Amino acid sequence: MSWVGRSLPRLEDPAILRGEGRYTADHARGAWAVKFVRSPDAAGRILGVERPEEGLVFTAEDLAATGVGAIQAILHRPDYRRVPHPVLARDRVVFSGQAVAAVVAPCEAEAEDLAESVFVDIEPEEPIVTLEAALAPGARDVHPEAPGNVMVEGVMRTPGLDAAFEGAARVVEMSLACSRQSAMPLEPRGGVANYDAATGRVTLYASVQMPHMLRTGIADVLGIDEGDLRVVAPDVGGGFGQKMSLFPEYAALVWLAFRLRRKLAWIEDRRENFLAASHSRDMAYTVRGAFDGEGRLLGLDADLASNIGAFSCYPVSCGVEPLMAFAELPGPYVVPEYGVRSRGVTSNTAMMAPYRGVARPMLTLCMEQLMDRAARGLGIDAAEIRRRNLVTSFPHRSPTGLVYDEGSYLGAMEAALDAADVPGFRTRQAAALREGRYLGLGLSVFSERTGYGTPAFAARKMEIVPGYETVDCEIGPSGQVRLAIGASPHGQGLKTALAQLLADRLGVAPEAVRVISGDTDASPYGWGTFASRSMVIAGGASQIAADALAGKLRAAAGQMLEVPPEAIILRDGLASAEGTNRSLAIAEVARALHHRSHLFEGLSPGLREQAQYDPAGTFSNAAHLCEVEVDPETGGTRILRFLVVEDAGRLINPMIVDGQIAGGVAQGIANALYEELVYDPNGTLLTTSLADYLPPTAMEVPDIEIHHMETISPESLTKAKGVGEGGTIGAPAAVIGAINDALAPLGARLDAMPATPERVRAALRAAAAPAAAE
């Protein structure tokens, strides 16, 4: 029986469930506490920092005296403006919450008292908080050293775009906005830096997604050799993209550990996480679509703007959202002609960085709203207009040059429609309307670019080009399989899925596979876990290594049993000679290769293989359907049903896949209805606690009905496609589409997320105003 395809309980879970997990703060025993003094102003000139007479207080001047540099994310593009991100602000502050000084004390309470005694004298400037303010004519430069507030800009226009609009039967134009969010991991950021006097090295335990990249970035900023720093990502309580960037706090923490030659810990609280960790979303899109009389899209013209905050995140840069929007807006639809301008715009707000889905929740909302509004204007069913525009021939090349491998865009939508019983819903909707109740149905069809390697990242012109993955796989003398990976899982169940994959290829039980990750001393250099990539890329590399080991096992067992290697079957922990009753334990073969290697002709000692995999990428796809009821009196929205048809290729562990989808949908619902970071006009963050920032609970998230399709693509060695972000990408569009369907009888519609009761009521008032005027 194959282990792949089985819903095996996660091997990682027992220790976590017993309370025996080891998170960053668990390594802080005996450490002195580090706290950061943060700017209360969003913009201003630093006139001075007054320190108390006693206590360990460090500023940018102390760092500069030892040659500490700044964090720099680099894109080699003429439209990209590079702005160094200082570890501690020295001359100016550019967002409220920026670290200006660091203090060290024996315990957290003393460190907090010391931090409060530090006075930062700032001459305030008028902050630039919103996209509108940053792009206004004559706007103040957020960074005087980089005039103009557009930090990156992608522009393209196909030759036939103007003609497409001139010949259109209908042009649909709309402007949509998405408010700022936080990834809000259950475990906030934190690090424990331990100086080892014997070696002169520092070990940093940190709740991060990219340990090797963090080590490289810190070493470059501090001007040290990477060998002097070990980074360990222990158990991580959620990342969702927020923990893949190099933040200045980590560089300061390691510098302090070297400086003070002792163990130090910085563990942030929720307020600090909201205030100073990276944010996400905050976009404004204006899109025009040209359609013929049959509802076929002739051309798409878009002006896309992303508020990237004060600095560019390292290593992927501020280009990650605007350039993804630029390249992937067409999504699963055929777009014959395309024009786009996509800008990353700086402001006096916290830095933006990737968050689950990155730009694609907003891209999907745009395309799905475009289809819905065109269908309504042309008198075509919402599903029918999608049938006429979805990609059905593969491989498909988009206007920006992306090549879509085999997918099931139309098939997934049809399966979702069948499962949802749309005619039955419409009957219920009409009956509810007669009772004064407003039900709505929203449909979202999307693609998710997953598992892409260096070819995709190189196209962004990044100085640091991630993508490939390396694994080391070894079978020890006792028969245990050890797989060391550069990917760094943080809750996805990757170790279990990789164990299942190797178990099939090596003929052992998954429990015999030990996966090592998240330790720069113990795992090969890799890029961590993000972008729905790990099962595709780390899985592909693992499969290559496992196949090489399996070949060596067969060769050795064949010599021991005196049969050809091709006659050896690896299964149930045995190497068996096909057609006979002779077999050897795989552990016995492994021990022989390690301890009696001289007996094997043509085979090197031991059982160890290293492999790399660097694919072009593969597209997952899905269809989401959402039913809601909207109360026009309160503006509240209640989700009645949520249905997903997902195509992620081969399912290594269906239970893990379902968990990824359900968790993603929950975060997508949060995007659509609840979560919003709010700054006041002075650049002060108002939502700094869970009393103000409202993630959904189990009461707000419905049961999620999940169906699967499996389109096998040659672009993935394991035949699996990435699935980590799909739920978050498709859910907002389905929810907003359902709300707009519910509000249609009242003539109202929403153009912004989240769809808070306040925004719903505002849309209803706006719809009623023209009628009242008449």
C-alpha positions in Angstrom: 0.0 0.0 0.0 1.3 3.5 -0.9 1.8 6.0 1.9 1.3 8.8 -0.5 -2.4 9.7 -0.7 -3.2 8.7 2.8 -4.5 11.1 5.5 -1.7 10.1 7.9 -1.9 12.0 11.3 0.9 14.5 11.4 4.1 13.2 12.9 4.9 16.7 14.3 1.8 16.9 16.4 2.2 14.7 19.5 4.9 16.8 21.1 2.9 20.0 20.4 -0.3 18.5 21.8 1.5 17.3 25.0 2.9 20.8 25.5 6.4 19.7 24.8 7.0 22.0 21.8 10.0 24.3 21.9 9.3 27.8 20.7 11.6 30.8 20.7 10.7 32.0 24.1 11.4 28.6 25.6 15.0 29.2 24.8 15.2 32.4 26.8 15.9 30.9 30.2 18.9 32.8 31.8 18.8 35.5 29.1 18.8 39.3 29.8 15.9 41.1 28.2 16.1 43.5 25.2 13.5 46.2 24.5 13.3 48.7 21.8 12.6 52.4 22.2 10.3 53.3 19.4 9.3 56.6 17.7 5.9 58.0 18.7 6.0 60.1 15.5 5.4 58.9 12.0 7.8 61.4 10.5 10.4 63.8 11.8 14.0 64.8 12.4 15.8 63.3 15.4 17.3 66.1 17.4 18.8 63.9 20.1 18.4 60.8 22.3 18.6 61.4 26.1 19.8 58.4 28.0 19.5 57.8 31.8 22.7 57.9 33.8 22.6 54.2 34.5 21.6 51.3 32.3 22.6 49.7 29.0 21.2 51.9 26.2 22.4 51.7 22.6 21.7 54.0 19.7 22.5 54.2 16.0 25.8 56.0 16.9 26.9 52.9 18.8 26.2 50.7 15.9 27.9 53.0 13.4 31.1 53.1 15.5 31.5 49.3 14.9 30.7 49.5 11.2 27.2 48.3 11.2 25.4 48.9 7.9 21.8 49.1 6.9 19.4 46.5 5.5 19.1 46.8 1.7 16.8 44.9 -0.5 17.9 45.3 -4.1 16.1 45.0 -7.5 18.2 45.6 -10.6 15.5 47.6 -12.3 15.7 51.2 -13.6 12.3 51.9 -12.0 13.3 50.7 -8.5 14.5 53.2 -5.9 16.7 51.8 -3.2 16.2 53.1 0.3 18.5 51.7 3.1 16.6 50.5 6.2 18.7 51.4 9.3 18.9 49.0 12.2 18.2 51.9 14.5 17.0 55.3 13.2 19.7 57.9 13.3 18.8 61.2 11.7 15.1 60.8 10.8 12.1 58.6 11.7 9.7 57.5 9.0 7.0 55.6 10.7 5.5 55.5 14.2 7.0 52.5 15.9 10.4 52.7 14.2 13.2 51.5 16.6 15.4 54.4 17.7 17.3 52.8 20.6 17.7 49.4 22.2 18.0 48.8 26.0 19.3 45.7 27.9 18.4 44.7 31.4 18.4 41.6 33.6 14.6 41.1 33.2 11.7 42.3 31.1 10.2 44.5 33.7 13.5 46.3 34.2 14.1 46.6 30.5 10.6 48.1 30.1 11.3 50.7 32.8 14.6 51.5 31.3 13.1 52.0 27.8 10.5 54.4 29.2 13.3 56.5 30.7 14.9 57.1 27.3 13.7 60.4 25.7 13.8 60.8 22.0 13.7 64.4 20.9 11.9 64.5 17.5 11.0 67.6 15.4 7.8 66.3 13.7 7.1 66.6 10.0 3.7 66.2 8.3 3.3 62.5 7.7 2.3 60.9 4.4 -0.1 58.1 5.4 -2.3 57.2 2.5 -1.8 56.3 -1.2 -3.7 59.4 -2.2 -1.5 61.7 -0.1 1.7 60.0 -1.3 0.7 60.4 -5.0 -0.8 63.9 -4.7 0.9 66.6 -6.9 3.6 68.3 -4.8 3.5 65.7 -2.0 6.4 65.8 0.4 9.1 63.1 -0.2 8.9 60.4 2.4 12.6 59.8 1.8 14.4 63.0 0.7 17.4 60.9 -0.5 15.0 59.2 -3.0 12.8 62.0 -4.4 9.3 60.9 -5.4 7.2 58.5 -3.6 7.0 55.8 -6.3 9.6 53.2 -5.3 8.9 50.7 -8.1 6.8 50.9 -11.3 6.0 48.3 -13.9 4.4 49.4 -17.2 3.3 47.5 -20.3 0.8 47.8 -23.1 0.1 45.4 -25.9 -0.3 47.0 -29.4 -4.0 46.1 -29.9 -5.3 47.4 -26.6 -6.8 50.7 -27.9 -8.5 48.9 -30.7 -10.0 46.4 -28.3 -11.7 49.2 -26.4 -12.8 51.0 -29.5 -14.5 47.9 -30.7 -16.0 46.8 -27.4 -19.8 46.4 -27.0 -19.4 47.2 -23.3 -16.7 48.7 -21.2 -16.8 48.0 -17.5 -14.7 50.3 -15.3 -14.4 50.0 -11.5 -12.1 51.1 -8.6 -11.5 48.7 -5.8 -9.6 49.1 -2.5 -8.3 46.7 0.1 -7.4 47.9 3.6 -4.2 47.1 5.4 -3.9 43.9 7.3 -1.5 42.1 9.7 -0.6 38.4 9.3 -1.0 38.3 13.0 0.7 35.0 13.7 -0.3 33.4 17.0 3.3 33.6 18.1 4.7 37.2 17.5 8.2 37.8 16.4 11.1 37.1 18.8 14.7 36.0 19.1 17.1 34.6 21.6 20.8 35.3 20.8 23.3 33.3 22.8 27.0 34.2 22.7 29.4 31.2 23.1 32.7 32.3 24.6 34.4 29.1 23.6 33.8 29.5 19.9 33.1 33.3 19.6 29.9 32.4 17.8 26.3 33.5 18.4 23.4 31.2 18.1 20.1 33.0 17.3 16.9 31.1 18.0 14.2 33.0 16.1 10.6 32.5 15.0 11.3 32.9 11.3 10.5 31.2 7.9 13.9 31.7 6.2 16.8 30.8 8.6 19.6 30.7 6.1 18.4 34.0 4.5 18.2 35.6 7.9 21.8 34.5 8.6 23.0 35.9 5.4 21.3 39.3 5.9 22.4 39.7 9.5 26.0 38.8 8.6 26.0 41.4 5.7 24.6 44.1 7.9 27.0 43.5 10.8 30.0 42.8 8.6 30.7 39.4 10.0 31.4 36.0 8.5 28.2 33.8 8.2 30.1 31.0 10.0 30.1 33.1 13.2 26.3 33.0 13.3 24.0 30.0 13.7 20.3 30.5 13.2 17.8 28.1 14.5 14.0 28.2 13.8 12.5 26.0 16.5 8.8 25.4 16.6 7.1 28.4 15.0 3.6 29.5 16.0 2.6 30.6 12.5 4.3 32.8 10.0 2.0 33.4 7.0 4.8 35.5 5.3 5.4 38.0 8.1 8.3 36.0 9.4 10.2 35.6 6.1 11.8 39.1 6.1 14.9 40.4 7.9 13.7 42.8 10.5 16.2 45.3 12.1 15.5 43.9 15.6 17.2 40.7 14.7 20.3 42.4 13.5 20.4 44.6 16.7 19.9 41.6 18.9 22.8 39.7 17.4 25.0 42.8 17.5 24.2 43.2 21.2 25.0 39.6 21.9 28.4 40.0 20.3 28.9 43.3 22.1 27.9 42.2 25.5 29.1 38.6 25.2 26.0 37.2 26.8 22.6 35.6 26.2 19.9 38.1 25.3 16.2 37.7 24.4 13.7 39.9 22.6 10.2 38.7 22.7 7.6 41.1 21.3 4.1 41.5 22.6 0.9 41.8 20.4 1.0 45.6 20.5 4.6 45.7 19.2 3.7 43.2 16.5 0.9 45.3 15.2 3.0 48.5 15.5 6.4 47.5 14.1 6.2 44.2 12.3 5.3 44.2 8.6 1.8 44.8 7.4 0.2 43.7 4.1 -2.4 44.6 1.4 -3.4 48.3 1.4 -4.1 48.6 -2.3 -6.1 50.7 -4.7 -6.9 49.3 -8.2 -8.7 50.9 -11.1 -9.5 48.4 -13.8 -11.3 48.7 -17.2 -12.5 45.7 -19.2 -13.6 45.7 -22.8 -16.2 43.0 -23.7 -17.8 42.0 -26.9 -21.6 41.5 -27.1 -21.2 37.8 -26.2 -19.4 38.7 -23.0 -15.9 37.7 -24.1 -13.1 39.9 -22.7 -11.3 41.7 -25.5 -8.9 43.8 -23.4 -7.9 44.7 -19.9 -6.5 48.0 -18.7 -5.4 48.5 -15.2 -3.8 51.1 -12.9 -2.6 49.4 -9.7 -1.2 51.0 -6.6 0.2 49.4 -3.5 1.2 51.2 -0.3 4.5 49.6 0.5 5.1 51.5 3.7 8.3 53.1 4.8 10.9 50.6 3.7 11.5 47.7 1.3 11.4 44.3 2.9 14.5 42.1 2.6 15.1 40.0 0.6 12.1 40.2 -1.8 11.8 44.0 -1.7 8.8 46.3 -2.0 8.3 45.0 -5.5 6.7 41.8 -4.4 3.1 43.0 -4.4 3.1 45.5 -7.2 5.1 43.3 -9.6 3.0 40.2 -8.8 -0.1 42.3 -9.5 1.5 43.5 -12.7 2.3 40.0 -13.9 -0.7 38.0 -12.6 -3.8 40.2 -12.8 -5.3 38.2 -15.8 -5.5 35.1 -13.6 -7.3 32.2 -15.1 -8.9 34.2 -17.9 -8.0 34.7 -21.5 -6.9 38.3 -22.0 -6.1 39.0 -25.6 -4.9 42.6 -25.0 -3.4 44.0 -21.8 -2.3 47.3 -20.4 -1.1 47.8 -16.9 0.7 50.3 -14.7 1.6 48.9 -11.2 3.3 51.1 -8.6 4.7 50.5 -5.2 4.3 53.7 -3.2 6.1 54.6 0.0 4.5 56.2 3.0 5.1 57.0 6.7 3.6 53.7 7.8 5.0 50.3 8.8 6.8 48.3 6.1 4.8 46.0 3.9 5.9 42.4 3.3 4.4 39.2 1.9 1.3 37.8 3.6 -0.5 34.6 2.6 -1.7 35.2 -0.9 0.4 38.4 -1.4 -1.4 40.5 -4.1 -3.6 37.7 -5.4 -6.6 38.1 -3.1 -7.0 41.6 -4.6 -6.3 40.5 -8.1 -8.9 37.8 -7.8 -11.4 40.2 -6.4 -10.8 42.5 -9.4 -11.3 39.9 -12.0 -14.3 38.3 -10.4 -16.0 41.6 -9.9 -15.2 42.5 -13.5 -16.9 39.3 -14.6 -19.9 39.8 -12.3 -20.5 43.4 -13.4 -20.0 42.7 -17.1 -22.5 39.8 -16.8 -25.0 42.0 -15.1 -24.6 44.7 -17.7 -24.9 42.3 -20.6 -27.7 40.2 -19.2 -25.5 37.1 -19.1 -25.4 34.6 -16.2 -22.4 35.1 -14.0 -21.2 31.5 -14.5 -21.8 31.7 -18.3 -19.6 34.7 -18.7 -16.8 32.8 -16.9 -17.3 29.8 -19.2 -16.7 32.1 -22.2 -13.5 33.6 -20.7 -11.7 30.9 -18.7 -8.5 29.4 -20.1 -9.3 25.9 -21.4 -6.3 25.2 -23.6 -2.9 24.4 -22.1 -0.1 25.3 -21.9 -1.4 28.9 -22.0 0.8 32.0 -22.2 -0.5 35.1 -20.6 0.1 38.6 -22.0 2.9 39.1 -19.5 4.6 35.8 -20.6 3.6 33.5 -17.8 3.1 30.0 -19.0 0.2 28.2 -17.3 0.6 24.4 -17.1 -2.3 22.0 -17.2 -5.2 23.1 -15.0 -9.0 22.6 -14.5 -10.3 26.1 -14.3 -13.6 25.4 -16.1 -14.0 21.9 -14.6 -13.5 23.2 -11.0 -16.1 25.9 -11.5 -18.6 23.4 -13.0 -18.0 21.0 -10.1 -18.6 23.8 -7.6 -21.8 24.9 -9.3 -23.1 21.3 -9.3 -22.3 20.8 -5.7 -23.8 24.1 -4.6 -27.2 23.5 -6.4 -27.3 27.1 -7.7 -30.9 26.8 -9.0 -32.0 25.7 -5.6 -30.3 28.6 -4.0 -31.9 31.1 -6.4 -35.3 29.7 -5.4 -34.4 30.2 -1.7 -33.1 33.7 -2.4 -36.3 34.8 -4.1 -38.4 33.4 -1.2 -36.2 35.2 1.3 -36.4 38.5 -0.6 -40.2 38.3 -0.4 -39.8 38.0 3.4 -37.5 41.1 3.4 -34.3 39.0 3.8 -31.3 39.5 1.6 -29.3 36.4 0.5 -26.4 36.4 -1.9 -24.2 33.9 -3.8 -20.6 34.7 -4.8 -18.4 32.8 -7.2 -14.6 33.0 -7.4 -12.4 31.2 -9.9 -8.7 31.7 -9.7 -5.2 30.3 -10.3 -2.4 30.1 -7.9 1.2 30.2 -9.1 3.1 27.8 -6.9 6.4 26.0 -6.6 8.4 28.4 -8.7 12.1 28.4 -8.7 14.9 30.8 -9.7 13.5 31.4 -13.3 10.5 33.2 -11.8 12.4 35.1 -9.2 15.2 36.1 -11.7 12.5 37.8 -13.8 11.9 40.3 -11.0 15.6 41.3 -11.3 16.4 40.5 -7.6 19.9 40.8 -6.3 19.2 37.7 -4.2 17.5 35.2 -6.3 15.8 32.4 -4.3 14.0 29.4 -5.7 16.0 26.2 -5.8 16.1 23.7 -2.8 18.8 21.4 -1.7 18.3 18.3 0.5 20.7 15.8 2.1 19.3 12.3 2.6 21.0 9.6 4.5 20.2 6.1 5.7 22.2 5.3 8.8 23.6 2.0 10.0 20.4 1.3 12.0 18.2 1.9 9.0 16.7 5.2 10.0 16.3 7.7 7.2 17.6 11.2 7.9 16.4 14.0 5.5 17.9 17.5 6.0 16.1 20.2 4.1 16.7 23.9 3.4 13.0 24.6 3.5 11.8 25.6 7.0 8.3 24.5 7.8 6.3 26.5 10.4 3.1 24.4 10.9 2.2 23.1 7.5 2.8 19.4 8.2 5.6 19.4 5.6 7.7 16.9 7.6 4.9 14.3 7.6 4.3 14.8 3.9 8.0 14.4 3.0 8.2 11.3 5.2 5.3 9.8 3.3 7.0 10.6 0.0 10.3 9.0 1.1 8.6 6.0 2.8 7.1 4.9 -0.6 10.4 5.3 -2.5 12.6 3.6 0.1 10.2 0.9 1.4 10.1 2.0 5.0 7.4 3.4 7.3 7.0 7.2 7.6 8.0 6.9 11.3 11.4 5.8 10.1 12.0 9.1 8.4 13.4 11.9 10.5 13.2 15.3 8.8 15.8 18.0 9.9 15.0 21.6 9.2 15.4 25.2 10.5 19.0 24.9 11.6 21.7 26.5 9.6 24.3 24.2 11.1 22.4 21.0 10.4 20.5 21.7 7.1 21.7 22.6 3.7 21.5 26.2 2.5 17.9 26.8 1.4 15.2 29.4 1.0 12.8 28.5 3.7 9.0 28.0 3.4 6.8 30.5 1.6 4.9 31.0 -1.7 3.3 27.5 -1.7 6.6 26.0 -2.7 7.8 23.4 -0.2 6.0 20.3 -1.3 6.8 21.0 -5.0 10.4 22.0 -4.7 11.7 20.5 -1.4 9.6 17.5 -2.3 11.1 17.2 -5.8 14.6 17.4 -4.4 13.8 14.8 -1.7 12.3 12.5 -4.4 15.5 12.8 -6.5 17.7 11.9 -3.5 15.4 9.1 -2.3 15.4 7.5 -5.8 19.2 7.6 -5.8 19.4 5.9 -2.4 16.8 3.4 -3.5 18.9 2.5 -6.5 22.0 1.9 -4.3 19.9 -0.1 -1.8 18.8 -2.4 -4.7 22.3 -2.7 -6.0 23.7 -3.7 -2.6 20.8 -6.0 -1.7 21.1 -7.6 -5.1 24.8 -8.5 -4.5 23.9 -9.8 -1.0 21.0 -12.0 -2.4 22.8 -12.7 -5.6 20.1 -11.4 -7.9 20.0 -8.4 -10.3 19.2 -5.0 -8.8 16.1 -4.8 -10.8 14.8 -7.9 -9.1 14.9 -6.2 -5.7 11.6 -4.8 -4.3 11.8 -2.3 -1.4 8.7 -2.6 0.8 7.6 -2.9 4.4 11.2 -2.4 5.6 12.5 -5.3 3.5 14.6 -5.6 0.4 13.1 -8.7 -1.2 14.1 -10.7 -4.3 11.1 -10.8 -6.6 9.7 -14.3 -7.2 11.5 -15.8 -4.2 11.0 -16.0 -0.5 14.4 -14.4 0.2 14.7 -11.0 1.7 16.9 -8.8 3.9 15.9 -6.0 6.3 16.7 -2.7 4.8 18.5 -1.8 8.0 20.7 -4.9 7.5 21.6 -3.7 4.0 22.3 -0.2 5.3 24.5 -1.5 8.1 26.5 -3.6 5.6 27.1 -0.6 3.3 28.4 1.4 6.3 30.3 -1.3 8.2 31.3 -3.8 5.4 31.6 -1.6 2.4 34.6 -3.5 1.1 32.3 -6.4 0.2 30.4 -4.4 -2.4 31.7 -4.2 -5.9 31.3 -0.8 -7.6 29.5 0.8 -4.7 30.8 3.6 -2.5 30.6 3.3 1.3 27.5 4.4 3.1 24.1 5.6 2.0 24.0 9.4 1.5 22.8 11.5 -1.4 22.4 15.3 -1.9 19.9 16.6 -4.5 18.7 19.9 -5.8 15.5 20.8 -7.7 14.7 24.2 -9.4 11.5 24.0 -11.4 9.8 26.7 -13.4 6.6 26.4 -11.4 3.1 25.0 -11.6 -0.3 26.5 -11.3 -2.9 25.2 -8.8 -6.5 26.4 -9.3 -9.8 26.4 -7.4 -13.4 27.6 -7.4 -15.0 29.0 -4.3 -18.7 29.5 -3.7 -20.1 31.5 -0.8 -23.6 32.0 0.4 -24.3 35.0 2.7 -27.2 36.8 4.4 -26.8 40.6 4.8 -28.9 42.5 7.3 -29.4 46.0 5.8 -30.4 47.4 9.2 -27.2 46.6 10.9 -24.9 46.1 7.9 -23.9 42.7 9.3 -23.0 39.8 7.1 -23.5 36.1 8.0 -21.9 33.4 6.0 -24.3 30.5 5.5 -22.2 28.2 3.4 -18.7 28.0 1.9 -17.7 25.5 -0.7 -14.3 24.9 -2.3 -13.3 22.8 -5.3 -9.5 22.7 -5.2 -7.1 21.3 -7.8 -3.6 20.9 -6.3 -2.5 18.0 -8.4 -1.5 14.9 -6.5 -2.4 15.0 -2.9 0.4 13.6 -0.8 -1.6 13.9 2.5 -5.3 14.8 1.9 -5.9 15.7 5.5 -3.0 18.2 5.5 -4.3 19.7 2.2 -7.7 20.1 3.7 -6.2 21.8 6.7 -4.3 24.2 4.5 -7.4 25.1 2.5 -9.6 25.6 5.6 -7.0 27.7 7.3 -6.6 29.8 4.2 -10.3 30.3 3.8 -10.5 31.5 7.4 -7.9 34.1 6.7 -9.6 35.0 3.4 -12.9 35.6 5.3 -10.9 37.8 7.7 -9.7 39.8 4.8 -13.2 40.1 3.4 -15.1 41.0 6.5 -13.1 41.8 9.6 -9.4 42.6 9.8 -8.2 46.1 9.2 -5.2 48.1 10.5 -6.2 51.8 10.8 -3.9 54.8 11.0 -5.1 58.2 12.0 -4.1 61.2 9.8 -1.0 61.7 12.0 0.3 58.3 11.2 -0.6 56.8 14.6 -1.8 53.2 14.5 -5.1 53.0 16.2 -5.6 49.2 16.0 -2.9 47.9 18.4 -4.7 45.2 20.3 -7.1 42.4 19.7 -9.8 44.6 21.1 -9.5 46.7 18.0 -8.2 44.4 15.4 -10.8 41.7 14.8 -9.8 38.3 13.6 -12.7 35.9 13.0 -13.3 33.2 15.6 -14.9 29.7 15.3 -18.2 31.5 15.6 -17.7 33.5 12.4 -16.1 30.9 10.2 -18.5 28.3 8.8 -17.9 24.7 8.1 -16.0 24.6 4.9 -17.0 22.0 2.3 -14.0 20.8 0.3 -13.9 18.9 -2.9 -10.8 17.8 -4.8 -9.7 17.5 -8.4 -6.3 16.1 -9.4 -4.8 17.5 -12.6 -1.4 16.0 -13.0 1.2 18.3 -14.5 4.7 17.4 -15.8 5.9 20.6 -14.3 6.0 19.1 -10.8 8.3 16.1 -10.2 6.1 14.9 -7.3 2.9 15.6 -9.3 1.8 17.8 -6.4 1.0 21.5 -6.8 1.2 24.1 -4.0 -1.9 24.7 -1.9 -0.8 26.9 1.0 -2.3 30.2 -0.2 -5.3 29.2 -2.3 -7.9 29.5 0.4 -6.8 33.0 1.2 -6.7 34.0 -2.5 -10.1 32.9 -3.5 -12.2 33.5 -0.4 -12.4 37.3 -0.3 -13.7 37.5 -3.9 -16.4 34.9 -3.2 -17.5 36.7 0.0 -17.6 40.2 -1.6 -19.4 38.8 -4.6 -22.0 37.2 -2.4 -22.5 40.5 -0.5 -22.9 42.4 -3.7 -25.4 39.8 -5.0 -27.4 40.2 -1.8 -27.4 44.0 -2.1 -28.3 44.1 -5.8 -32.1 44.4 -5.2 -31.3 47.6 -3.1 -29.0 49.0 -5.9 -26.0 49.0 -3.6 -22.5 47.4 -4.0 -19.2 47.4 -2.2 -15.9 48.5 -3.7 -13.7 48.0 -0.7 -12.5 45.3 1.8 -13.2 44.5 4.5 -17.0 44.7 4.2 -17.5 46.0 7.7 -21.1 46.9 8.8 -20.1 50.5 8.5 -19.1 50.1 4.9 -22.2 48.1 4.0 -24.4 50.8 5.6 -22.5 53.5 3.7 -23.1 51.6 0.4 -26.8 51.4 1.2 -27.0 55.1 2.0 -25.1 56.0 -1.2 -27.6 53.8 -3.2 -30.6 55.5 -1.5 -29.3 59.0 -2.0 -30.1 59.3 -5.8 -33.6 57.8 -5.3 -34.2 60.3 -2.5 -33.1 63.2 -4.7 -35.5 62.2 -7.4 
